[in-house]
Amino acid sequence: MNLVAILSGADGTPDVSAALRSYDLLRRPRTEAITRRSARLGAVGQLSWPRAVLLRDTAARLMSPRAPLRSMTSVLGRPAPGDRVTATGSESH
């Protein structure tokens, strides 16, 4: 359910404060997961120990160009361009 539906009372919530709390409860797990993922990626991007930097940079060069986009499917809510989606909705790589 999206914010518009919640605020319009589609979920049966009578007031705006309660609707916003409901929306927060609905969205918080996903947004917290995105925040944690962002922090991990930021930490990897900020590595300064030469061996860790070499490993990170080598892994990035060896990765498929579509791999970063595929890894964002859970955040973006849709497959990366070029990925096929099966009848069950799952991605095939």
Sine and cosine of phi, psi and omega as CSV:
sin_phi,cos_phi,sin_psi,cos_psi,sin_omega,cos_omega
0.00,0.00,0.64,-0.77,-0.03,-1.00
-0.98,-0.19,0.11,-0.99,-0.07,-1.00
-0.87,0.49,-0.65,0.76,-0.01,-1.00
-0.87,0.49,-0.71,0.70,0.00,-1.00
-0.90,0.44,-0.65,0.76,0.00,-1.00
-0.92,0.39,-0.71,0.70,-0.02,-1.00
-0.93,0.37,-0.44,0.90,0.01,-1.00
-0.99,0.16,-0.06,1.00,0.04,-1.00
1.00,0.03,0.19,0.98,-0.02,-1.00
-0.89,0.46,-0.40,0.92,0.01,-1.00
-1.00,-0.05,0.08,1.00,0.01,-1.00
1.00,0.10,0.09,1.00,0.01,-1.00
-0.98,0.20,0.81,-0.58,-0.14,-0.99
-0.98,0.20,-0.45,0.89,-0.08,-1.00
-0.73,-0.68,0.29,-0.96,-0.09,-1.00
-0.89,0.45,-0.69,0.72,0.01,-1.00
-0.85,0.53,-0.73,0.68,0.01,-1.00
-0.91,0.41,-0.61,0.79,0.02,-1.00
-0.90,0.44,-0.67,0.74,0.02,-1.00
-0.92,0.38,-0.61,0.79,0.08,-1.00
-0.89,0.46,-0.67,0.75,0.03,-1.00
-0.88,0.47,-0.71,0.71,0.02,-1.00
-0.89,0.45,-0.67,0.74,0.03,-1.00
-0.87,0.49,-0.72,0.70,0.02,-1.00
-0.89,0.46,-0.58,0.81,0.01,-1.00
-0.94,0.34,-0.69,0.73,-0.12,-0.99
-1.00,0.01,-0.43,0.90,-0.13,-0.99
-0.81,0.58,-0.72,0.69,-0.01,-1.00
-0.84,0.55,-0.68,0.73,-0.01,-1.00
-0.93,0.38,-0.70,0.71,-0.04,-1.00
-0.93,0.37,-0.57,0.82,0.07,-1.00
-0.92,0.40,-0.63,0.78,0.05,-1.00
-0.89,0.45,-0.65,0.76,0.03,-1.00
-0.91,0.42,-0.64,0.77,0.02,-1.00
-0.90,0.44,-0.70,0.72,0.03,-1.00
-0.89,0.46,-0.69,0.73,0.01,-1.00
-0.88,0.47,-0.69,0.73,0.01,-1.00
-0.88,0.48,-0.67,0.74,0.01,-1.00
-0.90,0.44,-0.67,0.74,0.03,-1.00
-0.89,0.45,-0.72,0.69,0.00,-1.00
-0.90,0.43,-0.61,0.79,0.05,-1.00
-0.89,0.45,-0.65,0.76,0.02,-1.00
-0.89,0.45,-0.66,0.75,0.03,-1.00
-0.91,0.42,-0.65,0.76,0.01,-1.00
-0.92,0.40,-0.40,0.92,-0.03,-1.00
-0.99,-0.11,0.08,1.00,0.00,-1.00
-0.82,0.58,0.63,-0.78,0.01,-1.00
-0.79,-0.61,-0.24,0.97,0.04,-1.00
-0.92,0.40,0.83,-0.55,-0.15,-0.99
-0.79,0.61,-0.66,0.75,-0.01,-1.00
-0.92,0.38,-0.63,0.78,0.04,-1.00
-0.92,0.40,-0.63,0.78,0.03,-1.00
-0.90,0.43,-0.69,0.72,0.03,-1.00
-0.87,0.50,-0.71,0.70,0.01,-1.00
-0.89,0.46,-0.73,0.68,0.01,-1.00
-0.87,0.50,-0.74,0.67,-0.06,-1.00
-0.92,0.38,-0.61,0.79,0.04,-1.00
-0.91,0.41,-0.70,0.71,0.03,-1.00
-0.87,0.49,-0.65,0.76,0.00,-1.00
-0.90,0.43,-0.63,0.78,0.01,-1.00
-0.94,0.35,-0.55,0.83,-0.06,-1.00
-0.99,0.12,-0.25,0.97,-0.04,-1.00
-0.94,0.33,0.53,-0.85,0.12,-0.99
-0.87,0.49,0.62,-0.79,0.02,-1.00
-0.86,0.51,-0.44,0.90,0.00,-1.00
-1.00,0.06,-0.21,0.98,-0.07,-1.00
-0.83,0.55,-0.72,0.70,0.02,-1.00
-0.88,0.48,-0.62,0.79,0.04,-1.00
-0.92,0.38,-0.67,0.74,0.03,-1.00
-0.88,0.48,-0.60,0.80,-0.03,-1.00
-0.93,0.36,-0.29,0.96,0.00,-1.00
-1.00,-0.05,0.02,1.00,-0.03,-1.00
-0.82,0.57,-0.67,0.75,-0.02,-1.00
-0.92,0.40,-0.46,0.89,0.01,-1.00
-0.99,0.12,-0.70,0.71,-0.07,-1.00
-0.99,0.16,-0.39,0.92,0.02,-1.00
0.98,0.17,0.25,0.97,0.05,-1.00
-0.45,-0.89,0.40,-0.92,-0.01,-1.00
-0.91,0.41,0.39,-0.92,0.08,-1.00
-0.93,0.37,0.49,-0.87,0.05,-1.00
-0.82,0.57,0.71,-0.70,0.01,-1.00
1.00,-0.07,-0.27,0.96,0.06,-1.00
-0.99,0.13,0.61,-0.79,0.04,-1.00
-1.00,-0.03,0.54,-0.84,0.05,-1.00
-0.92,-0.39,0.76,-0.65,-0.02,-1.00
-0.99,0.16,0.07,-1.00,-0.01,-1.00
-0.87,0.48,-0.43,0.90,0.00,-1.00
-1.00,0.10,-0.08,1.00,0.01,-1.00
1.00,-0.02,-0.07,1.00,0.00,-1.00
-1.00,0.10,0.35,-0.94,-0.03,-1.00
-0.99,0.10,0.50,-0.87,0.20,-0.98
-0.85,-0.52,0.66,-0.76,-0.10,-0.99
-0.92,-0.39,0.00,0.00,0.00,0.00
